[in-house]
Amino acid sequence: MQTTLRSLAFGLAASLLALPAFAAEPDLSPEQPDRVRAEKVQAAIDLIPKDFTFVTPGKLTVATNPWQLPFGVYATDNATPVGAEPDIAQLVADSLGLELQIVAVAWADWPLGITSGKYDAVISNVTVTEERKEKYDFSTYRQDLLGFYAPKDSKLEKIEAAKDIAGLKIIVGSGTNQEQILLNWIKENEAAGLAPTELLYFDDEAARDLALFSGRADAYFGPNAAEAFKNSIKADRKLLGQFSGGYPQTAEIAVVTRKDSGFADAITTALNAQIAAGAYGKVLARWGIESEAVTESKTNPPGLPKP
């Protein structure tokens, strides 16, 4: 997931050019005047361990990988990460009475950075797994979902089970969990004597969307957040069905902190306070990913099993 700024910008621009114009441009300014802010949460502040040392006193230093909306990209200054992940980081910092300091990192660099104390936390679309829990602590804040999407005018109404994909052409990423789900369903349909399903693969997001909207494919099955974000500002596609990213297991996205640092409980309490206050919901709504909301943040819940 280590990507150059140039390729990030090209990928975003290509995906936008492939589709009709935005009804409303997302705010990618570094100032983020509409970012949701929160009040201090004393109960969360009280849970910060007395011996916890922040990277910079008075600041919450959070690492994130600006690679794709709605998670995060670089702002128009080509330096400041903006998106849903920085917005969640802001809620946590505000709750803890700290100034937010966002650090842009490559995906491959966050594990060493958090264990070495280079960052106080990582907020970068990290899924909770049992293997990762051996090395880090987690505070959940979003469901990890996959979604089936089709053009808005598609005659398809739902895809909720294997039988629903019979006879369809579906775009999916190679080597992904969603591909494995489809391959298992195809075998199930073959055994039941149902029509075959054709899987289509595209390396380029713009080419993928062009195939979907030109009728060369019936649906796309992939990470829900990116499609939900597009749909929130374009309203050109519809959701046919959602599944956990770890299907058949449940997967959740979480804030990462150092193992046994004691900081996770403070972050979990901060997130739950903002869920109750409504600020959390406003952040997800700002980026069109309300469907991925959790009703409660949890510290170190069961994660996806080891391979």
Long-range contacts (C-beta under 8 A, 24 or more apart in sequence): 1-65, 1-67, 1-106, 1-107, 1-108, 2-106, 2-107, 2-108, 2-109, 3-67, 3-106, 5-74, 5-78, 8-66, 8-67, 8-68, 8-73, 8-74, 9-74, 11-68, 11-205, 12-68, 12-69, 12-73, 14-204, 14-205, 14-206, 15-205, 15-206, 15-209, 17-206, 18-205, 18-206, 18-207, 18-209, 18-210, 19-209, 19-213, 19-230, 19-234, 19-236, 20-234, 20-236, 22-233, 22-234, 23-233, 23-234, 23-235, 24-233, 25-233, 26-69, 26-233, 26-287, 27-82, 28-73, 28-75, 28-76, 28-82, 29-75, 29-76, 29-82, 30-75, 30-76, 30-77, 30-79, 30-80, 30-82, 32-75, 32-82, 32-86, 34-286, 35-86, 35-87, 35-90, 36-87, 36-90, 36-91, 36-279, 36-282, 36-283, 36-286, 37-90, 37-91, 37-94, 37-279, 38-90, 38-91, 38-94, 38-95, 38-273, 38-274, 38-277, 38-279, 39-94, 39-95, 39-277, 40-94, 40-95, 40-96, 40-97, 41-95, 41-96, 41-269, 41-270, 41-273, 41-274, 43-269, 43-273, 44-95, 44-96, 44-266, 44-267, 44-269, 44-270, 44-273, 45-95, 45-96, 45-97, 45-266, 47-265, 47-266, 47-269, 48-96, 48-263, 48-266, 49-261, 49-262, 49-263, 49-266, 52-261, 52-262, 52-263, 53-117, 54-98, 54-120, 55-101, 55-117, 55-118, 55-119, 55-120, 56-101, 58-98, 58-99, 59-93, 59-98, 59-99, 59-100, 59-101, 60-89, 60-92, 60-93, 60-96, 60-98, 60-99, 60-100, 60-101, 60-120, 60-121, 61-101, 61-103, 61-119, 61-120, 61-121, 62-86, 62-89, 62-92, 62-93, 62-100, 62-101, 62-102, 62-103, 62-119, 62-120, 62-121, 62-122, 62-123, 63-102, 63-103, 63-104, 63-105, 63-109, 63-110, 63-113, 63-114, 63-118, 63-119, 63-121, 63-122, 63-123, 63-124, 64-89, 64-102, 64-103, 64-104, 64-105, 64-122, 64-123, 64-124, 65-104, 65-105, 65-106, 65-107, 65-110, 65-124, 65-125, 66-104, 67-107, 68-226, 69-226, 69-229, 69-287, 70-225, 70-226, 70-228, 70-229, 70-287, 70-288, 70-289, 71-124, 71-125, 71-225, 72-124, 74-104, 79-104, 83-287, 84-225, 84-283, 84-284, 84-286, 84-287, 84-289, 85-123, 85-124, 85-125, 86-123, 87-283, 87-286, 87-287, 88-123, 88-141, 88-142, 88-255, 88-280, 88-283, 89-121, 89-123, 91-270, 91-271, 91-274, 91-279, 91-280, 91-283, 92-121, 92-123, 92-255, 92-267, 92-270, 92-271, 95-270, 95-271, 95-273, 95-274, 96-266, 96-267, 96-270, 110-256, 111-135, 111-136, 114-256, 114-257, 114-258, 115-258, 115-259, 117-258, 120-257, 120-263, 121-255, 121-256, 121-257, 121-263, 121-267, 122-255, 122-256, 122-257, 123-255, 123-256, 124-256, 125-225, 125-253, 126-253, 126-254, 126-256, 127-245, 127-246, 127-251, 127-252, 127-253, 127-254, 127-303, 127-304, 128-251, 128-252, 128-253, 128-254, 128-300, 128-301, 128-302, 128-303, 128-304, 129-303, 129-304, 129-305, 129-306, 130-302, 130-303, 130-304, 130-305, 130-306, 131-303, 131-306, 131-307, 132-256, 132-303, 133-300, 133-303, 134-259, 135-259, 136-256, 136-257, 136-258, 136-259, 137-256, 137-257, 137-258, 137-259, 137-260, 137-261, 137-263, 137-264, 137-299, 137-300, 138-254, 138-255, 138-256, 138-257, 138-264, 138-299, 138-300, 138-301, 138-303, 139-254, 139-255, 139-257, 139-264, 139-267, 139-268, 139-271, 139-297, 139-298, 139-299, 140-252, 140-253, 140-254, 140-255, 140-268, 140-271, 140-294, 140-297, 140-298, 140-301, 141-253, 141-254, 141-255, 141-271, 141-280, 141-294, 141-297, 142-252, 142-253, 142-284, 142-289, 142-292, 142-293, 142-294, 143-244, 143-251, 143-252, 143-253, 143-291, 143-292, 143-293, 143-294, 144-244, 144-245, 144-246, 144-251, 144-252, 144-253, 144-292, 145-223, 145-224, 145-225, 145-242, 145-243, 145-244, 145-245, 145-291, 145-292, 146-177, 146-178, 146-181, 146-221, 146-222, 146-223, 146-224, 146-242, 146-243, 146-244, 146-245, 146-247, 147-221, 147-222, 147-223, 147-224, 147-227, 147-228, 147-239, 147-240, 147-241, 147-242, 147-243, 148-219, 148-220, 148-221, 148-239, 148-240, 148-241, 148-242, 149-212, 149-219, 149-220, 149-221, 149-222, 149-227, 149-231, 149-237, 149-238, 149-239, 149-240, 150-212, 150-218, 150-219, 150-220, 150-237, 150-238, 150-240, 151-212, 151-213, 151-236, 151-237, 151-238, 152-235, 152-236, 152-237, 152-238, 154-218, 154-219, 154-238, 156-218, 156-219, 156-240, 157-240, 158-240, 158-241, 159-219, 159-221, 159-240, 159-241, 160-241, 161-185, 162-186, 162-188, 162-189, 162-192, 163-189, 163-192, 163-194, 164-241, 165-189, 165-197, 166-194, 166-195, 166-196, 166-197, 167-194, 167-195, 167-196, 167-197, 168-197, 168-198, 168-218, 168-219, 169-197, 169-198, 169-199, 169-200, 169-216, 169-217, 169-218, 170-197, 170-198, 170-199, 170-200, 170-217, 170-218, 170-219, 170-220, 170-221, 171-199, 171-200, 171-201, 171-202, 171-208, 171-211, 171-212, 171-217, 171-219, 171-220, 171-221, 171-222, 172-199, 172-200, 172-201, 172-220, 172-221, 172-222, 173-201, 173-222, 174-201, 176-222, 177-245, 177-246, 177-247, 178-221, 178-222, 178-243, 181-221, 181-243, 181-247, 182-221, 212-237, 224-289, 224-291, 224-292, 225-289, 225-292, 228-288, 228-289, 228-291, 228-292, 229-287, 229-288, 229-289, 230-288, 231-288, 232-287, 232-288, 232-289, 233-288, 239-291, 242-291, 246-304, 249-304, 249-305, 251-303, 251-304, 252-294, 252-298, 252-301, 252-303, 253-292, 264-299, 264-300, 265-299, 267-297, 268-297, 268-298, 268-299, 271-297, 272-296, 272-297
